[in-house]
Amino acid sequence: MTTEQEAESLLERDLSEFLEPEAFRENFVPISFEFLPKDATLNLRISTELLEAIKELAQKKGIGYQKFVRQVLERTVKC
């Protein structure tokens, strides 16, 4: 949306079709902790082998290993 008129038009519509279970998965994505400020530090000792495996997986996904670890932790917390 680029104008207030477009936003108002959306609010006037019946949006219940987007809330059906099938459509919900297609139209909405879970909110990530990734957007929150990173104001806490976690120090963790792990083996070199585990760290290398983490870095390798992160590289395959095209992201930094610290972001990858945050994503893994976030997925675990949501379960």
DAWO-V763570 format. One record per pair of residues at least 12 apart in sequence whose C-alpha atoms are under 10 Angstrom apart, sorted by sequence separation. I is the first residue (numbers start at 1). J is the second residue. D is the distance in whole Angstrom. If there is no record, write none. Layout:
i=I j=J d=D
i=I j=J d=D
This chain:
i=53 j=65 d=10
i=54 j=66 d=9
i=52 j=65 d=9
i=55 j=68 d=8
i=51 j=65 d=9
i=54 j=68 d=8
i=55 j=69 d=9
i=54 j=69 d=8
i=34 j=67 d=8
i=34 j=70 d=8
i=33 j=70 d=9
i=34 j=71 d=8
i=33 j=71 d=9
i=32 j=71 d=9
i=34 j=74 d=9
i=33 j=74 d=7
i=32 j=74 d=8
i=33 j=75 d=10
i=32 j=75 d=9
